[in-house]
Amino acid sequence: MPSHQTVEVLPDGALRSRAGMVYRRTSVRVKRKNGRELVGAGADVVTDVYPDGLTWFDGSDAVSTWNEIEPRLVTGAPPPATDLQWVGRVWESESGAVLLYFVGDH
């Protein structure tokens, strides 16, 4: 089975993994330190960027995707986009599983 997948968005805006786990947005922004820690601990990564739309990455693909996002991560107020930049939020399941959700702007 591929380690990336399209994303199932539930009517309330929550996301469901292929394993059936439901994640909801938290107020926590992704910064470099917590992003490295969470991906290192096995967090999945979801990206939303035109024209790809929503894509879910897990395992080594989540790590590779994070490594591409980290240098372009905006942690304060986003400047006008002149190249691809990312803003991220931590999402969490009821059981405490974590994913990182990134919106790309270019």
N, C-alpha and C positions, 0 to 999 in steps of 0.2 A: 504494500500500500504506500503511495507517495507520502512524503512527510509534509506536504503543503496541500491545502484544500480550500475550496470556496467556503464562505462563512454563512452559517444559518443565523439570520437575525429574527428574533422572536417579536411578536406584536408590541411588547412593552420596551423594545430596544435592547434587551439583553441578547447575549450571544450564546449559542449552543455548540459545544465541541462535537466532533464525530463520536466521542465516547459518551455523549449525552449530558456532560456537565454544563451547567448554565452559569455564565459569568455576568456580573453587573459592574458598571462603572463606579469607581470610588473617587474621592476628591484628591487623591494623591497624584501629583505630576511625576513623570519619569524624568529623572536627572541622571547624569552619567554614573554616579556611584550606586544608586539604588538599582539602576538598569543593569549594570554589570553584575551586581549581587543576585538579582532576581533571575536573570538569564543563566547565570552560573549555577543556580539552584534548580534549574529545569523549567523555568517559566516559558510558556508558549508566547509567540509574537503574532499579532494581527496588524496588517498594514492596510491603509485606505488611501490610495493615490490614483489620480486619473492617469491613464485610461484603464489601469488594471482593476480598479474597484477593491473590494475587500478580499484579502487573502490571509489564510491562517498558516503559520509555520510552526512546526514542533521539532524536537530533537536537535540534530546538528544543523538543520535548516534555520531553526530559530536563532541559534548562535551566529550563523553566517549572516542572517538578516540583521541582527543587532549590530554586528561588526560593520555593516554597511551604513546603518542608521546613525550610530554613535557620533561620528565626526560631524554630522549635519543636524544633530539634535539641538533644538532651541529650547532653553530652559527658562528664559525670561519672556518679556513681551516680544512677539515675533516681529522682526524687521520686514520691510517689503521684500518679497521673494524675488531673487534674481537668479537663483539656481534651486535645485531641490533641497528643501529643509523639512524637518520633522518636528512635531509636537506630540508628546506621548502622555498617556494616563495609565494608571494601574487599574486593572479590573480584577474582581475576586468572585469566587464561587462561595456558596453557603458553607462548604467544607473547608474553606481557606486556601484553595488552589488559586494561583495567580497567573494572569496573562498581562502582557504589555500591549497596549493598543496605540498605534501611531497613525497620525494623519499627516500625509505629505502635501506640501504646497510647492508649486514651481511656476 
